[in-house]
Amino acid sequence: MSVPIGGWAARVPEVRRQVGADETLWGLANTVPSIGNIVGLCTIVLLVGRVSNVVLASSGACLVLLTVPLMAASPSFGAVVLGLTTWALVAHIMDIPMGAMALEVQRRYGRPVMGSFDACFGLGTLAGGATGTAAAAFGVPPWVQFTVSSGLLGLCLAAVVRWLPEEAPHSAKAARVPLRRRFNRRMLPIAVMAFLTGYVTESSILWSAIYVTDTMGGGPVLGGATYTAAATAGTVAMLFVDRATARLGAVRVVRLSTLFAAAGFGLCLVLANPVAAIIGFIVLSVGMACVNPNVYTFAGNQEGLTASEGVSVVEIGQMPGATVAAPALIGVMSGAVGLRAALGSIVIATILLAALVGRVRYVDRSAGRPPGEVVGSPR
């Protein structure tokens, strides 16, 4: 489901012209959908443990595939805003069940595979972006592009839905744990890690091009290339996450990679030139590649919680970090001390991640391992 995201990003200028929205209106169009994020998250938190993950994930995917072509075909600004809001809502309904199913696949494999799932998401986004760019170059209208891609993705979904896994029977007894009880002593460090991960990742997306273009004087070409280079490097790094996790262990690999990200990005902030800035964001993306897959692993393997319930805590933790702190906090700090100094908060956040991972404990539910084996220990 990441293909429509990349495709939409590539066709945004045309859709904006199609509905006659200036920069102010388009900013509003991308702000209102936060309502959909909140409603979707609240909805899925209530549905977890009551409705099958397969039903939730496949229904959400179908709604996304229907929403995007209709939105792209609309000449109305209001319809586009409604479509973006609906997309945000159903994407959240789909995210948690998908994460739980990925964790179940990992459990059955008996080895880390969450990095591969994240890599597939990144590759899907890049493929969608490439498709959208090619379609724009050949003059294909956005609605045609999304109708074709949704049709193909819908056929793929229909072909594989019968093989989508439900959560293991061992966790069924723990279903329907109230939300307040999910934020227990073991889950709190993981929830904070999710917040910090959302903050670091979204800050890089929102501010990297602006930092290179304006603050470092690199110009729009280098600024535009920064996010693409960082996203590509991060996606490639995800292909190696599972192997590194299997060899070093989840806790150790998160600690080492976040310290690498903090040191590399911090050094590039000190050097303060466009090339160093681009390298810094690439290093940050590579270092953070292993964090999200392992945060999901930690959350989805907690005693007394199903994978879905653990993942719901991660989603709740990530949202304020990504949607509130990253745009607002750095914006306020950059107004006070400059964007370069404000981005130093990313270094602090990655160091905190390295410290917090030492507080994580989780139950290894991998196939072939003793049931209930506890991994990681507080320090």
Secondary structure, DSSP 4 states (H G I P E B T S, - for coil): --HHHHHHHHHHHHHHHHHT--HHHHHHHTTTTHHHHHHHHHHHHHHTTTS-HHHHHHHHHHHHHHHHHHHHH---HHHHHHHHHHHHHHHHHHHHHHHHHHHHHHHHHTS--HHHHHHHHHHHHHHHHHHHHHHHHTT--HHHHHHHHHHHHHHHHHHHGGGPPPPPGGGGGG-S--HHHHS-TTHHHHHHHHHHHHHHHHHHHHHHHHIIIIIS--HHHHHHHHHHHHHHHHHHHHTTHHHHHHHH-HHHHHHHHHHHHHHHHHHHHHH-SHHHHHHHHHHHHHHHTTHHHHHHHHHHT-TTS-HHHHHHHHHHHHHHIIIIIIIIIHHHHHHHH-HHHHTHHHHHHHHHHHHHGGG--EEE--TTS-TTEEE----
